[in-house]
């Protein structure tokens, strides 16, 4: 036995270790994958950040170039206004400077620009547009602080930079279109002969067709960008080291856990098995005690060997001794009531074939008499869907069956009480038609004796007799339907059923001077699946109850209002009277069995109890009562 346990433990341990290795491998792949994705994402973020920073720096310097030109133009305008003012003081009211003043003005601008060189590479120059139609001499170099020797030469639109671009052409097109332009070109540095890109900004000074421009070589920005790039690379390296360190640490921890679990698997499984066994033992003991307390018998049927085993409680339940010399199956078969045997065995076989739960109710013969047994069970199959065994339980429901019989008796008792009242109603309903028949017969006989009976009079009297007998026949049919209707669910038009019930009560209502009003004629026909006879019984009970209260309290002008309405997926029938309502101290008890506020000679206390039971259990609805300002209002809610 111990060898088998050890072998099973080893198998489970190996299986568990394979599972651990698989989990570790999956975690390892996930860690490496997540690390790679994380680092790639970080690298992409850094590259995007560097690119965005470069663009921001360039935009910042563009703005500075623009501000520098605007400042220069502001200074030029200021000098220009000075010479215009000086010119006007001599009596020359021109908008433009004279040749001599213009020369002075130009020299002062030149001196200003010569002295406004920043960082040795940022300066402002001016080209004067001469003739835009002459591509080879479209403009003249007016002022250039860095290339003074080029001042006075003409500029050509076909001039190319070191990479073949046409900067003058690009500049002029932008000036003509927007009066200002950003453009770029490439040149060689004087010192290093390194090819450098330069960003320039030019703006038109319209007074003299000057193109005022400035620029900045991007190599000035290289140091800032390189510094930023170094910082970002350092940040990435730190992140890389930190991420890899954390992931390696996690893997080491997982590896340690896997190693620990691998070495302790067998020990863990043994403890787990021992704990499970103890829990199972405790649960089995509790279950055994519970089944004994509840008098539930447990059985197991080995289908392959066709052997039935009972526990001790089954023997007590069937009131037999284990030493009777019979097998458990023979004990069951001999105790089973003959009329129930075929059905019980059929359901047993059906549960195996259809793979459904076995449930059956049957009777058994015991020393104390018949018992009702509720049996249930479930089949266990092997991996090939072959049934191995069925395990189930038996419990005694004799008391429950007796209770159900008592409930049926109460239902019949309440129905008989209603029938008694209806028989009295029919007697009242028959009086008038019987009197009419008797009067017609006497009249025919008398008229015949005195010789005044004509064919016309005879036909009139016979027609009167026929109408009266038809009324009596209809009354009998309605009464018979109420008595003999089978207890089965069927679809009916709810309004039609309510009308039939009211017809049964017409004589009672009329004899007690009760005025009944209803809205069922105004409601669209409602089709519902119910036990119609039981609903009629509920309505009769509630109306008869109201009638008795009217009598007891001597209510003047008694009224009953019966209304019907549909709400969502339910229909609600209300029956309201003006009899003063139900006393608050008893309103919560009126649906209890044998509870009545009437004299013992008037009521049994079953009517409302059975009505509540019919509505809630048989019709699957709700029945409750509320007091109104004039009386009581009963609500019958039925699902559609």
ZICORFEN-V341615 format. One record per residue. N is the residue number from 0. RES is the residue in one letter. D_FIRST is the distance of its C-alpha to the first C-alpha in Angstrom with 1 decimal. Layout:
BEGIN
n:N res:RES d_first:D_FIRST
n:N res:RES d_first:D_FIRST
END
This chain:
BEGIN
n:0 res:X d_first:0.0
n:1 res:X d_first:3.8
n:2 res:X d_first:5.4
n:3 res:X d_first:5.2
n:4 res:X d_first:6.4
n:5 res:X d_first:8.7
n:6 res:X d_first:9.9
n:7 res:X d_first:10.7
n:8 res:X d_first:12.3
n:9 res:X d_first:14.3
n:10 res:X d_first:15.5
n:11 res:X d_first:16.6
n:12 res:X d_first:18.2
n:13 res:X d_first:20.1
n:14 res:X d_first:21.2
n:15 res:X d_first:22.3
n:16 res:X d_first:24.1
n:17 res:X d_first:25.9
n:18 res:X d_first:27.0
n:19 res:X d_first:28.3
n:20 res:X d_first:30.2
n:21 res:X d_first:31.7
n:22 res:X d_first:32.8
n:23 res:X d_first:34.3
n:24 res:X d_first:36.1
n:25 res:X d_first:37.5
n:26 res:X d_first:38.6
n:27 res:X d_first:40.2
n:28 res:X d_first:42.2
n:29 res:X d_first:43.2
n:30 res:X d_first:44.4
n:31 res:X d_first:46.4
n:32 res:X d_first:47.8
n:33 res:X d_first:48.8
n:34 res:X d_first:50.3
n:35 res:X d_first:52.4
n:36 res:X d_first:53.5
n:37 res:X d_first:54.3
n:38 res:X d_first:56.4
n:39 res:X d_first:58.2
n:40 res:X d_first:59.0
n:41 res:X d_first:60.3
n:42 res:X d_first:62.4
n:43 res:X d_first:63.8
n:44 res:X d_first:64.7
n:45 res:X d_first:66.5
n:46 res:X d_first:68.4
n:47 res:X d_first:69.5
n:48 res:X d_first:70.5
n:49 res:X d_first:72.5
n:50 res:X d_first:74.2
n:51 res:X d_first:75.0
n:52 res:X d_first:76.4
n:53 res:X d_first:78.6
n:54 res:X d_first:80.0
n:55 res:X d_first:80.5
n:56 res:X d_first:82.4
n:57 res:X d_first:84.6
n:58 res:X d_first:85.3
n:59 res:X d_first:86.2
n:60 res:X d_first:88.7
n:61 res:X d_first:90.1
n:62 res:X d_first:90.9
n:63 res:X d_first:92.5
n:64 res:X d_first:94.6
n:65 res:X d_first:95.7
n:66 res:X d_first:96.6
n:67 res:X d_first:98.5
n:68 res:X d_first:100.7
n:69 res:X d_first:101.3
n:70 res:X d_first:102.4
n:71 res:X d_first:104.7
n:72 res:X d_first:106.2
n:73 res:X d_first:106.8
n:74 res:X d_first:108.7
n:75 res:X d_first:110.7
n:76 res:X d_first:111.6
n:77 res:X d_first:112.7
n:78 res:X d_first:115.0
n:79 res:X d_first:116.2
n:80 res:X d_first:117.3
n:81 res:X d_first:119.1
n:82 res:X d_first:121.2
n:83 res:X d_first:121.9
n:84 res:X d_first:123.1
n:85 res:X d_first:125.2
n:86 res:X d_first:126.6
n:87 res:X d_first:127.6
n:88 res:X d_first:129.4
n:89 res:X d_first:131.8
n:90 res:X d_first:132.4
n:91 res:X d_first:130.1
n:92 res:X d_first:127.9
n:93 res:X d_first:125.7
n:94 res:X d_first:122.0
n:95 res:X d_first:121.6
n:96 res:X d_first:122.6
n:97 res:X d_first:125.7
n:98 res:X d_first:125.4
n:99 res:X d_first:126.2
n:100 res:X d_first:123.9
n:101 res:X d_first:121.1
n:102 res:X d_first:121.4
n:103 res:X d_first:121.1
n:104 res:X d_first:118.2
n:105 res:X d_first:116.4
n:106 res:X d_first:117.0
n:107 res:X d_first:115.6
n:108 res:X d_first:112.4
n:109 res:X d_first:112.1
n:110 res:X d_first:112.4
n:111 res:X d_first:109.8
n:112 res:X d_first:107.3
n:113 res:X d_first:108.1
n:114 res:X d_first:107.1
n:115 res:X d_first:103.9
n:116 res:X d_first:101.6
n:117 res:X d_first:98.1
n:118 res:X d_first:95.7
n:119 res:X d_first:98.1
n:120 res:X d_first:96.5
n:121 res:X d_first:97.1
n:122 res:X d_first:100.6
n:123 res:X d_first:102.5
n:124 res:X d_first:104.9
n:125 res:X d_first:107.3
n:126 res:X d_first:108.4
n:127 res:X d_first:111.3
n:128 res:X d_first:111.2
n:129 res:X d_first:114.5
n:130 res:X d_first:114.1
n:131 res:X d_first:110.7
n:132 res:X d_first:112.3
n:133 res:X d_first:112.9
n:134 res:X d_first:109.4
n:135 res:X d_first:110.7
n:136 res:X d_first:112.5
n:137 res:X d_first:110.9
n:138 res:X d_first:110.8
n:139 res:X d_first:112.2
n:140 res:X d_first:110.3
n:141 res:X d_first:112.0
n:142 res:X d_first:110.1
n:143 res:X d_first:107.2
n:144 res:X d_first:106.5
n:145 res:X d_first:104.4
n:146 res:X d_first:106.5
n:147 res:X d_first:110.1
n:148 res:X d_first:111.6
n:149 res:X d_first:110.4
n:150 res:X d_first:112.3
n:151 res:X d_first:114.9
n:152 res:X d_first:113.3
n:153 res:X d_first:112.4
n:154 res:X d_first:108.8
n:155 res:X d_first:107.6
n:156 res:X d_first:104.9
n:157 res:X d_first:103.8
n:158 res:X d_first:102.9
n:159 res:X d_first:99.2
n:160 res:X d_first:96.8
n:161 res:X d_first:94.9
n:162 res:X d_first:92.3
n:163 res:X d_first:94.8
n:164 res:X d_first:94.7
n:165 res:X d_first:97.9
n:166 res:X d_first:97.8
n:167 res:X d_first:101.5
n:168 res:X d_first:101.1
n:169 res:X d_first:97.9
n:170 res:X d_first:99.7
n:171 res:X d_first:102.8
n:172 res:X d_first:100.9
n:173 res:X d_first:98.9
n:174 res:X d_first:102.2
n:175 res:X d_first:104.0
n:176 res:X d_first:101.2
n:177 res:X d_first:100.1
n:178 res:X d_first:102.5
n:179 res:X d_first:99.6
n:180 res:X d_first:96.7
n:181 res:X d_first:93.7
n:182 res:X d_first:93.5
n:183 res:X d_first:92.2
n:184 res:X d_first:93.3
n:185 res:X d_first:92.4
n:186 res:X d_first:94.6
n:187 res:X d_first:94.5
n:188 res:X d_first:94.6
n:189 res:X d_first:97.7
n:190 res:X d_first:95.8
n:191 res:X d_first:92.6
n:192 res:X d_first:93.6
n:193 res:X d_first:90.2
n:194 res:X d_first:90.1
n:195 res:X d_first:89.6
n:196 res:X d_first:89.3
n:197 res:X d_first:91.7
n:198 res:X d_first:91.5
n:199 res:X d_first:94.9
n:200 res:X d_first:96.3
n:201 res:X d_first:99.9
n:202 res:X d_first:102.1
n:203 res:X d_first:105.5
n:204 res:X d_first:108.4
n:205 res:X d_first:110.6
n:206 res:X d_first:113.9
n:207 res:X d_first:114.4
n:208 res:X d_first:111.7
n:209 res:X d_first:109.7
n:210 res:X d_first:106.1
n:211 res:X d_first:104.7
n:212 res:X d_first:101.4
n:213 res:X d_first:98.9
n:214 res:X d_first:95.6
n:215 res:X d_first:92.8
n:216 res:X d_first:91.1
n:217 res:X d_first:87.3
n:218 res:X d_first:86.9
n:219 res:X d_first:87.8
n:220 res:X d_first:84.6
n:221 res:X d_first:82.5
n:222 res:X d_first:82.0
n:223 res:X d_first:80.7
n:224 res:X d_first:78.4
n:225 res:X d_first:77.2
n:226 res:X d_first:76.5
n:227 res:X d_first:74.6
n:228 res:X d_first:72.6
n:229 res:X d_first:71.7
n:230 res:X d_first:70.5
n:231 res:X d_first:68.4
n:232 res:X d_first:66.9
n:233 res:X d_first:66.1
n:234 res:X d_first:64.5
n:235 res:X d_first:62.4
n:236 res:X d_first:61.4
n:237 res:X d_first:60.3
n:238 res:X d_first:58.4
n:239 res:X d_first:56.7
n:240 res:X d_first:55.7
n:241 res:X d_first:54.5
n:242 res:X d_first:52.5
n:243 res:X d_first:50.8
n:244 res:X d_first:50.1
n:245 res:X d_first:48.4
n:246 res:X d_first:46.4
n:247 res:X d_first:45.3
n:248 res:X d_first:44.3
n:249 res:X d_first:42.3
n:250 res:X d_first:40.5
n:251 res:X d_first:39.8
n:252 res:X d_first:38.3
n:253 res:X d_first:36.2
n:254 res:X d_first:35.2
n:255 res:X d_first:34.2
n:256 res:X d_first:32.2
n:257 res:X d_first:30.4
n:258 res:X d_first:29.8
n:259 res:X d_first:28.5
n:260 res:X d_first:26.2
n:261 res:X d_first:24.9
n:262 res:X d_first:24.1
n:263 res:X d_first:22.6
n:264 res:X d_first:20.7
n:265 res:X d_first:17.2
n:266 res:X d_first:18.1
n:267 res:X d_first:19.8
n:268 res:X d_first:17.1
n:269 res:X d_first:14.7
n:270 res:X d_first:17.6
n:271 res:X d_first:18.5
n:272 res:X d_first:15.1
n:273 res:X d_first:15.2
n:274 res:X d_first:18.8
n:275 res:X d_first:18.3
n:276 res:X d_first:15.8
n:277 res:X d_first:18.3
n:278 res:X d_first:21.1
n:279 res:X d_first:19.6
n:280 res:X d_first:19.0
n:281 res:X d_first:22.7
n:282 res:X d_first:24.0
n:283 res:X d_first:22.4
n:284 res:X d_first:24.0
n:285 res:X d_first:27.3
n:286 res:X d_first:27.3
n:287 res:X d_first:26.7
n:288 res:X d_first:29.6
n:289 res:X d_first:31.7
n:290 res:X d_first:31.3
n:291 res:X d_first:32.2
n:292 res:X d_first:35.2
n:293 res:X d_first:36.3
n:294 res:X d_first:35.6
n:295 res:X d_first:33.5
n:296 res:X d_first:31.2
n:297 res:X d_first:28.1
n:298 res:X d_first:27.2
n:299 res:X d_first:25.0
n:300 res:X d_first:26.2
n:301 res:X d_first:24.0
n:302 res:X d_first:26.8
n:303 res:X d_first:25.3
n:304 res:X d_first:24.7
n:305 res:X d_first:27.6
n:306 res:X d_first:25.7
n:307 res:X d_first:26.8
n:308 res:X d_first:24.9
n:309 res:X d_first:26.8
n:310 res:X d_first:26.0
n:311 res:X d_first:28.2
n:312 res:X d_first:30.9
n:313 res:X d_first:31.6
n:314 res:X d_first:32.5
n:315 res:X d_first:34.8
n:316 res:X d_first:36.3
n:317 res:X d_first:37.1
n:318 res:X d_first:38.1
n:319 res:X d_first:36.3
n:320 res:X d_first:34.0
n:321 res:X d_first:30.6
n:322 res:X d_first:31.7
n:323 res:X d_first:34.5
n:324 res:X d_first:32.9
n:325 res:X d_first:32.8
n:326 res:X d_first:30.1
n:327 res:X d_first:30.0
n:328 res:X d_first:31.9
n:329 res:X d_first:34.5
n:330 res:X d_first:34.9
n:331 res:X d_first:35.5
n:332 res:X d_first:37.8
n:333 res:X d_first:39.8
n:334 res:X d_first:40.2
n:335 res:X d_first:41.3
n:336 res:X d_first:45.1
n:337 res:X d_first:46.5
n:338 res:X d_first:48.5
n:339 res:X d_first:45.5
n:340 res:X d_first:43.0
n:341 res:X d_first:44.2
n:342 res:X d_first:44.2
n:343 res:X d_first:40.7
n:344 res:X d_first:39.2
n:345 res:X d_first:41.2
n:346 res:X d_first:40.0
n:347 res:X d_first:36.4
n:348 res:X d_first:36.9
n:349 res:X d_first:38.9
n:350 res:X d_first:36.2
n:351 res:X d_first:33.9
n:352 res:X d_first:36.7
n:353 res:X d_first:38.1
n:354 res:X d_first:34.9
n:355 res:X d_first:36.4
n:356 res:X d_first:35.4
n:357 res:X d_first:35.8
n:358 res:X d_first:38.4
n:359 res:X d_first:40.4
n:360 res:X d_first:42.5
n:361 res:X d_first:43.1
n:362 res:X d_first:44.2
n:363 res:X d_first:42.5
n:364 res:X d_first:44.1
n:365 res:X d_first:43.0
n:366 res:X d_first:44.6
n:367 res:X d_first:46.5
n:368 res:X d_first:47.7
n:369 res:X d_first:46.9
n:370 res:X d_first:44.5
n:371 res:X d_first:44.2
n:372 res:X d_first:40.6
n:373 res:X d_first:39.7
n:374 res:X d_first:36.5
n:375 res:X d_first:34.8
n:376 res:X d_first:31.7
n:377 res:X d_first:30.3
n:378 res:X d_first:28.7
n:379 res:X d_first:25.7
n:380 res:X d_first:26.2
n:381 res:X d_first:24.2
n:382 res:X d_first:25.6
n:383 res:X d_first:28.1
n:384 res:X d_first:29.4
n:385 res:X d_first:28.2
n:386 res:X d_first:27.7
n:387 res:X d_first:24.1
n:388 res:X d_first:24.6
n:389 res:X d_first:27.0
n:390 res:X d_first:26.4
n:391 res:X d_first:29.5
n:392 res:X d_first:31.5
n:393 res:X d_first:34.5
n:394 res:X d_first:37.0
n:395 res:X d_first:40.3
n:396 res:X d_first:43.4
n:397 res:X d_first:46.0
n:398 res:X d_first:47.7
n:399 res:X d_first:47.9
n:400 res:X d_first:49.5
n:401 res:X d_first:51.9
n:402 res:X d_first:52.8
n:403 res:X d_first:53.5
n:404 res:X d_first:55.8
n:405 res:X d_first:57.6
n:406 res:X d_first:58.0
n:407 res:X d_first:59.5
n:408 res:X d_first:61.8
n:409 res:X d_first:62.9
n:410 res:X d_first:63.6
n:411 res:X d_first:65.6
n:412 res:X d_first:67.4
n:413 res:X d_first:68.4
n:414 res:X d_first:69.4
n:415 res:X d_first:71.6
n:416 res:X d_first:73.2
n:417 res:X d_first:74.1
n:418 res:X d_first:75.3
n:419 res:X d_first:77.6
n:420 res:X d_first:79.2
n:421 res:X d_first:79.6
n:422 res:X d_first:81.2
n:423 res:X d_first:83.7
n:424 res:X d_first:84.2
n:425 res:X d_first:84.8
n:426 res:X d_first:87.3
n:427 res:X d_first:89.2
n:428 res:X d_first:88.9
n:429 res:X d_first:90.4
n:430 res:X d_first:93.4
n:431 res:X d_first:95.5
n:432 res:X d_first:94.9
n:433 res:X d_first:95.5
n:434 res:X d_first:98.7
n:435 res:X d_first:99.8
n:436 res:X d_first:99.2
n:437 res:X d_first:101.1
n:438 res:X d_first:104.0
n:439 res:X d_first:104.2
n:440 res:X d_first:104.3
n:441 res:X d_first:107.0
n:442 res:X d_first:109.0
n:443 res:X d_first:108.9
n:444 res:X d_first:110.1
n:445 res:X d_first:112.9
n:446 res:X d_first:114.2
n:447 res:X d_first:114.2
n:448 res:X d_first:116.2
n:449 res:X d_first:118.9
n:450 res:X d_first:119.0
n:451 res:X d_first:118.0
n:452 res:X d_first:114.5
n:453 res:X d_first:114.5
n:454 res:X d_first:112.0
n:455 res:X d_first:111.2
n:456 res:X d_first:110.6
n:457 res:X d_first:108.5
n:458 res:X d_first:106.2
n:459 res:X d_first:105.9
n:460 res:X d_first:104.8
n:461 res:X d_first:102.4
n:462 res:X d_first:100.8
n:463 res:X d_first:100.4
n:464 res:X d_first:98.7
n:465 res:X d_first:96.4
n:466 res:X d_first:95.3
n:467 res:X d_first:94.5
n:468 res:X d_first:92.4
n:469 res:X d_first:90.5
n:470 res:X d_first:89.7
n:471 res:X d_first:88.5
n:472 res:X d_first:86.4
n:473 res:X d_first:84.7
n:474 res:X d_first:84.0
n:475 res:X d_first:82.3
n:476 res:X d_first:80.2
n:477 res:X d_first:79.0
n:478 res:X d_first:78.1
n:479 res:X d_first:76.3
n:480 res:X d_first:74.2
n:481 res:X d_first:73.1
n:482 res:X d_first:72.1
n:483 res:X d_first:70.5
n:484 res:X d_first:68.9
n:485 res:X d_first:65.2
n:486 res:X d_first:62.5
n:487 res:X d_first:61.5
n:488 res:X d_first:61.6
n:489 res:X d_first:64.5
n:490 res:X d_first:66.6
n:491 res:X d_first:69.9
n:492 res:X d_first:72.7
n:493 res:X d_first:72.3
n:494 res:X d_first:76.1
n:495 res:X d_first:76.8
n:496 res:X d_first:74.3
n:497 res:X d_first:75.8
n:498 res:X d_first:79.3
n:499 res:X d_first:78.4
n:500 res:X d_first:77.0
n:501 res:X d_first:80.1
n:502 res:X d_first:82.2
n:503 res:X d_first:80.5
n:504 res:X d_first:81.5
n:505 res:X d_first:85.1
n:506 res:X d_first:86.7
n:507 res:X d_first:84.8
n:508 res:X d_first:85.7
n:509 res:X d_first:89.3
n:510 res:X d_first:89.8
n:511 res:X d_first:88.5
n:512 res:X d_first:90.5
n:513 res:X d_first:87.4
n:514 res:X d_first:88.0
n:515 res:X d_first:84.9
n:516 res:X d_first:84.8
n:517 res:X d_first:82.3
n:518 res:X d_first:81.8
n:519 res:X d_first:79.7
n:520 res:X d_first:82.7
n:521 res:X d_first:82.8
n:522 res:X d_first:79.0
n:523 res:X d_first:77.9
n:524 res:X d_first:75.9
n:525 res:X d_first:72.3
n:526 res:X d_first:69.8
n:527 res:X d_first:66.7
n:528 res:X d_first:63.9
n:529 res:X d_first:63.8
n:530 res:X d_first:64.1
n:531 res:X d_first:67.9
n:532 res:X d_first:68.5
n:533 res:X d_first:66.3
n:534 res:X d_first:68.1
n:535 res:X d_first:71.4
n:536 res:X d_first:70.2
n:537 res:X d_first:69.3
n:538 res:X d_first:72.8
n:539 res:X d_first:74.5
n:540 res:X d_first:72.7
n:541 res:X d_first:73.6
n:542 res:X d_first:77.3
n:543 res:X d_first:77.7
n:544 res:X d_first:76.3
n:545 res:X d_first:78.9
n:546 res:X d_first:81.6
n:547 res:X d_first:80.8
n:548 res:X d_first:81.0
n:549 res:X d_first:84.3
n:550 res:X d_first:85.7
n:551 res:X d_first:84.3
n:552 res:X d_first:85.7
n:553 res:X d_first:88.9
n:554 res:X d_first:88.5
n:555 res:X d_first:91.6
n:556 res:X d_first:91.3
n:557 res:X d_first:87.6
n:558 res:X d_first:85.8
n:559 res:X d_first:82.5
n:560 res:X d_first:81.5
n:561 res:X d_first:78.8
n:562 res:X d_first:77.8
n:563 res:X d_first:75.3
n:564 res:X d_first:74.1
n:565 res:X d_first:71.4
n:566 res:X d_first:69.3
n:567 res:X d_first:66.8
n:568 res:X d_first:64.2
n:569 res:X d_first:65.3
n:570 res:X d_first:68.3
n:571 res:X d_first:69.8
n:572 res:X d_first:72.0
n:573 res:X d_first:73.9
n:574 res:X d_first:75.9
n:575 res:X d_first:78.3
n:576 res:X d_first:80.8
n:577 res:X d_first:83.6
n:578 res:X d_first:82.8
n:579 res:X d_first:82.2
n:580 res:X d_first:78.4
n:581 res:X d_first:75.5
n:582 res:X d_first:75.7
n:583 res:X d_first:73.4
n:584 res:X d_first:71.8
n:585 res:X d_first:70.5
n:586 res:X d_first:70.0
n:587 res:X d_first:66.3
n:588 res:X d_first:65.9
n:589 res:X d_first:68.0
n:590 res:X d_first:65.0
n:591 res:X d_first:63.2
n:592 res:X d_first:63.3
n:593 res:X d_first:66.3
n:594 res:X d_first:67.9
n:595 res:X d_first:71.6
n:596 res:X d_first:74.7
n:597 res:X d_first:76.9
n:598 res:X d_first:78.3
n:599 res:X d_first:76.2
n:600 res:X d_first:78.6
n:601 res:X d_first:78.2
n:602 res:X d_first:74.5
n:603 res:X d_first:71.0
n:604 res:X d_first:69.2
n:605 res:X d_first:67.2
n:606 res:X d_first:69.1
n:607 res:X d_first:68.0
n:608 res:X d_first:64.5
n:609 res:X d_first:64.0
n:610 res:X d_first:65.7
n:611 res:X d_first:63.2
n:612 res:X d_first:60.3
n:613 res:X d_first:61.7
n:614 res:X d_first:62.4
n:615 res:X d_first:59.1
n:616 res:X d_first:56.6
n:617 res:X d_first:58.4
n:618 res:X d_first:60.6
n:619 res:X d_first:58.1
n:620 res:X d_first:60.9
n:621 res:X d_first:62.3
n:622 res:X d_first:65.0
n:623 res:X d_first:66.6
n:624 res:X d_first:70.0
n:625 res:X d_first:72.3
n:626 res:X d_first:75.7
n:627 res:X d_first:78.7
n:628 res:X d_first:82.2
n:629 res:X d_first:83.3
n:630 res:X d_first:80.3
n:631 res:X d_first:76.7
n:632 res:X d_first:75.1
n:633 res:X d_first:72.1
n:634 res:X d_first:69.9
n:635 res:X d_first:67.9
n:636 res:X d_first:65.7
n:637 res:X d_first:64.2
n:638 res:X d_first:62.1
n:639 res:X d_first:63.6
END
